[in-house]
Amino acid sequence: MGALDGRTAVLTGAGRGIGREVALLLAKHGANVIVNDPGVNIDGTGHDDGPATQVTSAIVAAGGKAQPNFDTVATVEGGENMIKQALDAYGRVDIVVHLAGILRDRMIFNTTEEEWNDVIAVHLDGYFNVARPASVLMRQQRYGRIIGFTSGSGLAGNSGQANYGAAKAGIVGMTRCLALDLGRYGVTANAVAPGAATRMAAAGMAARRLHTQAVLGAAGSAAPASAAASATQRGPGGGMSGPEYVAPMVAYLCTEQAWNINGKVFYVAGGAVSLAHDEYPVRLIETDGMWEPGELRERVPALLSDLRNPAPPAPDLVIPGRPAPAGG
């Protein structure tokens, strides 16, 4: 018997990359799978039934149960259609994994309203669009697993990805809220920040190289804030491992054995799994009554004593308030 026998999973963005590997692995362990993917390009344009159909065929050929779905997760109707399809085909919904995503990388001062809205719609709205209808069923049946996908851009920031980073950070915030809303009913919600060699990762890294070059050119040897997070997402030897390395942790979080893992974020890449820390206060300054701005000017630097500015201004830029260089 498989660890997921009798369970039904709805996976968004499951036609390629990490989603494909998660779909295949969940099916291998006995889950019925709704393979959602409209087959869009990295920027969200176009449509192709091929990816979802091919993954579904591979699952069925291996003796598993699956159906393709081509709806967009960016609409309420699309999300509801996926959940309804699972319910009609298999009688229940036990697992939702939201992997769908697009990129519209642009520096914030060049980002258009459309580029902002399109990315938020797929990543963050999409999470809501599948989690909300699924949560109704999961609450009633007193069982469920919801997994969102975040990234280093959402957890640590990245140049040129305000839209993507905001959406991915929102997924973490929503995951922690879902954990509180649903935990009492036997439903868990967790998030995964993957590191893997996929077409989205390749496109993102190409864009980041350009942004990083711009940052380095303007700020000496300053590195992007996401450098540390990116390092934790690399596999053995420092290279990016295949998407199949991410799937086992996702599958484990979907099992009954993970019943008490709730509201957590995991970095997963290669053979490494690490737990991201929860946000909590790490240093404190206090006063009796209300702070005066002048007092904060003296005290706030103590909170930041060993923390660096991730993107400091160029050395030759005149910055009001910055001390003059020594000897200047």
C-alpha positions as a Python dict, from the first residue, in 0.01 Angstrom:
ca = {
    (1, 'M'): (0, 0, 0),
    (2, 'G'): (110, 353, -72),
    (3, 'A'): (132, 625, 191),
    (4, 'L'): (-131, 825, 0),
    (5, 'D'): (-370, 551, -107),
    (6, 'G'): (-722, 685, -140),
    (7, 'R'): (-616, 1049, -108),
    (8, 'T'): (-695, 1301, -380),
    (9, 'A'): (-453, 1581, -468),
    (10, 'V'): (-508, 1897, -671),
    (11, 'L'): (-181, 2035, -805),
    (12, 'T'): (-155, 2368, -986),
    (13, 'G'): (128, 2421, -1234),
    (14, 'A'): (194, 2047, -1246),
    (15, 'G'): (277, 2010, -1614),
    (16, 'R'): (646, 2091, -1592),
    (17, 'G'): (939, 2120, -1354),
    (18, 'I'): (879, 2069, -984),
    (19, 'G'): (504, 2035, -1031),
    (20, 'R'): (549, 1747, -1271),
    (21, 'E'): (778, 1563, -1029),
    (22, 'V'): (542, 1617, -738),
    (23, 'A'): (246, 1488, -942),
    (24, 'L'): (434, 1175, -1047),
    (25, 'L'): (552, 1102, -693),
    (26, 'L'): (216, 1156, -526),
    (27, 'A'): (56, 925, -783),
    (28, 'K'): (331, 667, -727),
    (29, 'H'): (237, 662, -360),
    (30, 'G'): (-130, 608, -437),
    (31, 'A'): (-288, 952, -467),
    (32, 'N'): (-547, 1042, -727),
    (33, 'V'): (-414, 1355, -897),
    (34, 'I'): (-572, 1649, -1076),
    (35, 'V'): (-288, 1775, -1294),
    (36, 'N'): (-355, 2142, -1354),
    (37, 'D'): (-150, 2336, -1608),
    (38, 'P'): (-270, 2570, -1884),
    (39, 'G'): (71, 2536, -2047),
    (40, 'V'): (162, 2903, -2052),
    (41, 'N'): (498, 3061, -2122),
    (42, 'I'): (718, 3188, -1838),
    (43, 'D'): (552, 3531, -1862),
    (44, 'G'): (202, 3382, -1848),
    (45, 'T'): (117, 3419, -2216),
    (46, 'G'): (0, 3144, -2450),
    (47, 'H'): (-176, 2814, -2385),
    (48, 'D'): (-84, 2450, -2442),
    (49, 'D'): (-275, 2142, -2325),
    (50, 'G'): (34, 1930, -2382),
    (51, 'P'): (216, 1950, -2045),
    (52, 'A'): (-81, 1854, -1827),
    (53, 'T'): (-191, 1587, -2074),
    (54, 'Q'): (157, 1433, -2088),
    (55, 'V'): (194, 1416, -1710),
    (56, 'T'): (-151, 1262, -1679),
    (57, 'S'): (-68, 1002, -1944),
    (58, 'A'): (255, 913, -1764),
    (59, 'I'): (69, 860, -1437),
    (60, 'V'): (-201, 644, -1598),
    (61, 'A'): (58, 442, -1790),
    (62, 'A'): (230, 364, -1460),
    (63, 'G'): (-96, 236, -1313),
    (64, 'G'): (-201, 551, -1130),
    (65, 'K'): (-511, 768, -1143),
    (66, 'A'): (-504, 1121, -1281),
    (67, 'Q'): (-698, 1374, -1485),
    (68, 'P'): (-569, 1685, -1660),
    (69, 'N'): (-705, 2032, -1596),
    (70, 'F'): (-632, 2337, -1809),
    (71, 'D'): (-797, 2615, -1608),
    (72, 'T'): (-609, 2923, -1497),
    (73, 'V'): (-556, 2944, -1124),
    (74, 'A'): (-562, 3324, -1151),
    (75, 'T'): (-944, 3333, -1138),
    (76, 'V'): (-1191, 3226, -872),
    (77, 'E'): (-1374, 3020, -1134),
    (78, 'G'): (-1057, 2839, -1235),
    (79, 'G'): (-972, 2742, -879),
    (80, 'E'): (-1325, 2626, -807),
    (81, 'N'): (-1330, 2421, -1128),
    (82, 'M'): (-1021, 2226, -1019),
    (83, 'I'): (-1167, 2142, -680),
    (84, 'K'): (-1502, 2049, -834),
    (85, 'Q'): (-1331, 1824, -1088),
    (86, 'A'): (-1149, 1639, -809),
    (87, 'L'): (-1469, 1603, -611),
    (88, 'D'): (-1665, 1477, -912),
    (89, 'A'): (-1395, 1232, -1019),
    (90, 'Y'): (-1275, 1097, -686),
    (91, 'G'): (-1530, 1200, -424),
    (92, 'R'): (-1301, 1407, -202),
    (93, 'V'): (-1012, 1654, -187),
    (94, 'D'): (-734, 1584, 61),
    (95, 'I'): (-433, 1770, -76),
    (96, 'V'): (-376, 2103, -249),
    (97, 'V'): (-29, 2195, -372),
    (98, 'H'): (0, 2537, -536),
    (99, 'L'): (302, 2540, -768),
    (100, 'A'): (176, 2757, -1055),
    (101, 'G'): (376, 3069, -1122),
    (102, 'I'): (493, 3320, -1381),
    (103, 'L'): (765, 3584, -1397),
    (104, 'R'): (751, 3947, -1509),
    (105, 'D'): (1084, 4065, -1371),
    (106, 'R'): (1133, 4439, -1375),
    (107, 'M'): (1291, 4701, -1150),
    (108, 'I'): (1016, 4863, -945),
    (109, 'F'): (1046, 5199, -1121),
    (110, 'N'): (982, 5026, -1455),
    (111, 'T'): (708, 4786, -1341),
    (112, 'T'): (369, 4840, -1500),
    (113, 'E'): (36, 4784, -1329),
    (114, 'E'): (-28, 4489, -1561),
    (115, 'E'): (307, 4327, -1475),
    (116, 'W'): (229, 4366, -1107),
    (117, 'N'): (-127, 4239, -1126),
    (118, 'D'): (-53, 3940, -1350),
    (119, 'V'): (215, 3801, -1119),
    (120, 'I'): (10, 3857, -803),
    (121, 'A'): (-292, 3696, -971),
    (122, 'V'): (-117, 3367, -1047),
    (123, 'H'): (95, 3328, -735),
    (124, 'L'): (-100, 3485, -450),
    (125, 'D'): (-457, 3508, -577),
    (126, 'G'): (-409, 3160, -720),
    (127, 'Y'): (-324, 3024, -377),
    (128, 'F'): (-649, 3169, -239),
    (129, 'N'): (-849, 3051, -539),
    (130, 'V'): (-770, 2684, -473),
    (131, 'A'): (-720, 2688, -95),
    (132, 'R'): (-1051, 2853, -14),
    (133, 'P'): (-1286, 2604, -185),
    (134, 'A'): (-1066, 2313, -76),
    (135, 'S'): (-1070, 2432, 285),
    (136, 'V'): (-1450, 2406, 298),
    (137, 'L'): (-1428, 2035, 215),
    (138, 'M'): (-1124, 1971, 432),
    (139, 'R'): (-1289, 2131, 734),
    (140, 'Q'): (-1596, 1914, 688),
    (141, 'Q'): (-1397, 1592, 653),
    (142, 'R'): (-1154, 1687, 934),
    (143, 'Y'): (-849, 1620, 720),
    (144, 'G'): (-638, 1805, 467),
    (145, 'R'): (-294, 1913, 352),
    (146, 'I'): (-229, 2252, 189),
    (147, 'I'): (116, 2337, 58),
    (148, 'G'): (219, 2667, -96),
    (149, 'F'): (539, 2739, -281),
    (150, 'T'): (744, 3042, -183),
    (151, 'S'): (1100, 3142, -276),
    (152, 'G'): (1415, 3318, -163),
    (153, 'S'): (1279, 3633, -329),
    (154, 'G'): (982, 3628, -94),
    (155, 'L'): (1182, 3536, 214),
    (156, 'A'): (1492, 3751, 166),
    (157, 'G'): (1415, 3980, -127),
    (158, 'N'): (1567, 4007, -472),
    (159, 'S'): (1639, 4292, -707),
    (160, 'G'): (1396, 4333, -994),
    (161, 'Q'): (1129, 4107, -843),
    (162, 'A'): (900, 4331, -638),
    (163, 'N'): (590, 4166, -785),
    (164, 'Y'): (718, 3809, -752),
    (165, 'G'): (874, 3867, -410),
    (166, 'A'): (559, 4028, -274),
    (167, 'A'): (349, 3738, -400),
    (168, 'K'): (584, 3478, -256),
    (169, 'A'): (604, 3656, 79),
    (170, 'G'): (225, 3673, 74),
    (171, 'I'): (211, 3297, 28),
    (172, 'V'): (412, 3254, 348),
    (173, 'G'): (187, 3491, 540),
    (174, 'M'): (-123, 3321, 407),
    (175, 'T'): (17, 2977, 489),
    (176, 'R'): (71, 3073, 852),
    (177, 'C'): (-282, 3213, 871),
    (178, 'L'): (-428, 2900, 711),
    (179, 'A'): (-243, 2693, 969),
    (180, 'L'): (-416, 2888, 1247),
    (181, 'D'): (-756, 2883, 1077),
    (182, 'L'): (-758, 2514, 994),
    (183, 'G'): (-527, 2333, 1237),
    (184, 'R'): (-805, 2263, 1485),
    (185, 'Y'): (-987, 2068, 1213),
    (186, 'G'): (-697, 1836, 1133),
    (187, 'V'): (-585, 2038, 831),
    (188, 'T'): (-224, 2151, 798),
    (189, 'A'): (-72, 2426, 585),
    (190, 'N'): (299, 2456, 509),
    (191, 'A'): (522, 2620, 250),
    (192, 'V'): (826, 2510, 51),
    (193, 'A'): (1101, 2733, -88),
    (194, 'P'): (1257, 2516, -359),
    (195, 'G'): (1593, 2527, -528),
    (196, 'A'): (1599, 2335, -856),
    (197, 'A'): (1707, 2358, -1217),
    (198, 'T'): (1381, 2447, -1393),
    (199, 'R'): (1291, 2675, -1683),
    (200, 'M'): (1157, 2935, -1437),
    (201, 'A'): (1476, 2922, -1232),
    (202, 'A'): (1684, 2963, -1548),
    (203, 'A'): (1478, 3262, -1659),
    (204, 'G'): (1494, 3416, -1314),
    (205, 'M'): (1869, 3371, -1283),
    (206, 'A'): (1929, 3529, -1622),
    (207, 'A'): (1728, 3833, -1517),
    (208, 'R'): (1898, 3847, -1177),
    (209, 'R'): (2242, 3845, -1337),
    (210, 'L'): (2151, 4165, -1518),
    (211, 'H'): (2010, 4322, -1203),
    (212, 'T'): (2308, 4212, -995),
    (213, 'Q'): (2549, 4360, -1245),
    (214, 'A'): (2363, 4688, -1216),
    (215, 'V'): (2374, 4674, -837),
    (216, 'L'): (2743, 4584, -827),
    (217, 'G'): (2821, 4859, -1072),
    (218, 'A'): (2648, 5112, -849),
    (219, 'A'): (2755, 4985, -509),
    (220, 'G'): (3099, 4831, -526),
    (221, 'S'): (3102, 4477, -391),
    (222, 'A'): (2753, 4479, -244),
    (223, 'A'): (2572, 4148, -294),
    (224, 'P'): (2196, 4101, -328),
    (225, 'A'): (2010, 4037, -4),
    (226, 'S'): (1898, 3701, -138),
    (227, 'A'): (2251, 3564, -172),
    (228, 'A'): (2239, 3375, 157),
    (229, 'A'): (1895, 3236, 81),
    (230, 'S'): (2006, 3131, -267),
    (231, 'A'): (2300, 2944, -120),
    (232, 'T'): (2067, 2737, 98),
    (233, 'Q'): (1869, 2640, -210),
    (234, 'R'): (2158, 2480, -394),
    (235, 'G'): (2226, 2112, -404),
    (236, 'P'): (2547, 1915, -337),
    (237, 'G'): (2855, 2077, -483),
    (238, 'G'): (2682, 2414, -510),
    (239, 'G'): (2502, 2339, -837),
    (240, 'M'): (2128, 2339, -888),
    (241, 'S'): (1984, 1990, -857),
    (242, 'G'): (1690, 1859, -1058),
    (243, 'P'): (1328, 1928, -961),
    (244, 'E'): (1282, 1565, -860),
    (245, 'Y'): (1483, 1638, -544),
    (246, 'V'): (1212, 1872, -417),
    (247, 'A'): (922, 1628, -457),
    (248, 'P'): (992, 1389, -164),
    (249, 'M'): (957, 1660, 101),
    (250, 'V'): (630, 1773, -55),
    (251, 'A'): (505, 1416, -59),
    (252, 'Y'): (600, 1369, 306),
    (253, 'L'): (412, 1684, 410),
    (254, 'C'): (106, 1535, 239),
    (255, 'T'): (108, 1216, 446),
    (256, 'E'): (-73, 1132, 768),
    (257, 'Q'): (262, 1111, 944),
    (258, 'A'): (307, 1488, 901),
    (259, 'W'): (-11, 1558, 1102),
    (260, 'N'): (165, 1788, 1351),
    (261, 'I'): (377, 1990, 1106),
    (262, 'N'): (179, 2308, 1057),
    (263, 'G'): (255, 2667, 961),
    (264, 'K'): (619, 2598, 871),
    (265, 'V'): (843, 2699, 582),
    (266, 'F'): (1109, 2464, 444),
    (267, 'Y'): (1396, 2531, 205),
    (268, 'V'): (1437, 2220, -12),
    (269, 'A'): (1711, 2162, -269),
    (270, 'G'): (1915, 1859, -367),
    (271, 'G'): (1955, 1640, -61),
    (272, 'A'): (1909, 1932, 179),
    (273, 'V'): (1600, 2025, 376),
    (274, 'S'): (1618, 2319, 614),
    (275, 'L'): (1360, 2487, 834),
    (276, 'A'): (1319, 2861, 787),
    (277, 'H'): (1295, 3058, 1111),
    (278, 'D'): (968, 3214, 1212),
    (279, 'E'): (957, 3593, 1225),
    (280, 'Y'): (997, 3714, 1581),
    (281, 'P'): (1163, 4007, 1762),
    (282, 'V'): (1536, 3952, 1813),
    (283, 'R'): (1641, 4281, 1977),
    (284, 'L'): (1456, 4538, 2182),
    (285, 'I'): (1489, 4897, 2290),
    (286, 'E'): (1232, 5050, 2526),
    (287, 'T'): (1148, 5378, 2687),
    (288, 'D'): (900, 5497, 2948),
    (289, 'G'): (631, 5681, 2757),
    (290, 'M'): (682, 5790, 2394),
    (291, 'W'): (1004, 5798, 2194),
    (292, 'E'): (1140, 6124, 2059),
    (293, 'P'): (1288, 6106, 1706),
    (294, 'G'): (1622, 6231, 1839),
    (295, 'E'): (1633, 5951, 2096),
    (296, 'L'): (1561, 5693, 1828),
    (297, 'R'): (1842, 5837, 1617),
    (298, 'E'): (2078, 5747, 1899),
    (299, 'R'): (1929, 5410, 1992),
    (300, 'V'): (1807, 5244, 1670),
    (301, 'P'): (2162, 5180, 1536),
    (302, 'A'): (2207, 4936, 1827),
    (303, 'L'): (1932, 4721, 1679),
    (304, 'L'): (2124, 4707, 1352),
    (305, 'S'): (2476, 4680, 1491),
    (306, 'D'): (2582, 4371, 1294),
    (307, 'L'): (2337, 4396, 1004),
    (308, 'R'): (2431, 4540, 667),
    (309, 'N'): (2241, 4740, 412),
    (310, 'P'): (2174, 4487, 132),
    (311, 'A'): (2205, 4754, -137),
    (312, 'P'): (2399, 5056, -10),
    (313, 'P'): (2426, 5368, -227),
    (314, 'A'): (2727, 5418, -449),
    (315, 'P'): (3034, 5546, -262),
    (316, 'D'): (3047, 5865, -468),
    (317, 'L'): (2678, 5946, -424),
    (318, 'V'): (2609, 6241, -195),
    (319, 'I'): (2367, 6115, 70),
    (320, 'P'): (2224, 6360, 326),
    (321, 'G'): (2302, 6230, 674),
    (322, 'R'): (2583, 5997, 570),
    (323, 'P'): (2912, 6072, 746),
    (324, 'A'): (3187, 6206, 524),
    (325, 'P'): (3456, 5949, 439),
    (326, 'A'): (3760, 5945, 665),
    (327, 'G'): (4020, 6192, 549),
    (328, 'G'): (3765, 6368, 327),
}
